[in-house]
Structure formats: C-alpha cells, structure tokens
Amino acid sequence: MSSVSPRQLPSHLSGIEDLRAFAGIRLLALDLDGTLFGAFDHRPGVRLERLEHSFRLHHTITTIATGRTLYGVRSVLDALPSLRKIPIILYNGSLVVIPEGPLVLRHVTISNEAARSVAEAVLNAGAEAFFYYFDREPSLLDGNSWPESVLAVGAKATEKVDINGLAVQHVTLRDFPGGCPIAILVRGNDRNLRKR
C-alpha cells in the first residue's frame, strides 16, 4: 500500500512544474463564510466577481459549497449570475440545486422522529433550535413564494429572522410539524446539550 504525502499548494512564487498539476482543474467549489467572506453578512464584492471571471476565462467552472440556505446566497447569485445555471451546494451538502428553476439535484432530510428528539433535548436544556425545510416543488424564487422555511423551538419570540434572513416561525413541541427538515441549527450554552 503506497502512501501519498501531502504537499503544499502552489502559490504565486511556485515554479511552472508545481503549477502544472493544477492547470487541469475544471471545477472549483468555493466556501463563503470564513473563507471568501470574513463574516456571514458580507456581500460579495469586486474581488469575488474578478476571481470567478478569471476562472471562467480559463474554462474552469466555479460554484459554491456552503452551509447557507438558498435565501442566504441571494447576494452571491446576484453578483455572479452564472451561478444560477450550475449546481450549487447548500446546507453543508444536504441540498444541491440549480437555482434557476430551481432544479433540485440532491435533497437529504432528517427524519421527523430525529427532529422531534432534537426539539425535546433543546427544550429540556433551555436552548434553542432552528429547523430548516425545503419544498422540493418548484416555487417562484424572485416572486412572493420561497421554497425554504424556518421553524424555531425554544428561541426568543423576538427573533423574527434567522442568520440567513429567512422569516422564523415559532412553534411549540405540541405544534411541531410532521415534515422532515433538511438541517437543524442548535444554539445554546449548556454543555449537557452536546451530550444529548
């Protein structure tokens, strides 16, 4: 069994032989938060537009792979309209979608039973959880309807929108829906919550 030792990625100071292996790249997936943007609310700028344009000139397709929701990447899609026609990866891989349409290519959900267990643990720990749902049926992305929704358990009723800007609907465990969420975000300071 042979082992391949990791090597440092080339930089602008690398020789041509070090760059040759990377010249054949045809698809590049970019992370957003903490990688291209310093914080979640930063809007894409000229730097990202130029980066994507330079890759396109070299026949390299650029996409994004992020933990954000489709609603949370609207500003990126507005800045880089070419991303609307290619698959983008959202919810840390739970959803792969071509935004124009939208056309869902991959949609992985969490069972309702598991989601209810998380909701119970969150409430018992005094924490909060946000349950994200994606409607696979095509909806108007720029119209009045949107394919995503967020339900909150244990969150302050004053919290009207989530980190992506989606409207939050507060529910109790008794009102918890029967559907299967695509992602769950748990917030809390209780260390016991992590053990549950």
Secondary structure, 3 states (H helix, E strand, C coil): CCCCCCCCCCCCCCCHHHHHCCCCCCEEEECCECCCECCCCCCCCHHHHHHHHHHHHCCCEEEEECCCCCHHHHHHHHHCHHHHHCCEEEHHHCEEEECCCCEEEEECCCCHHHHHHHHHHHHHHCCEEEEEEECCCCCCCCCCCCCEEEEEECCCCCCCECCCCCEEEECCCCCCCCCCCCEEEEECCCHHHHHC
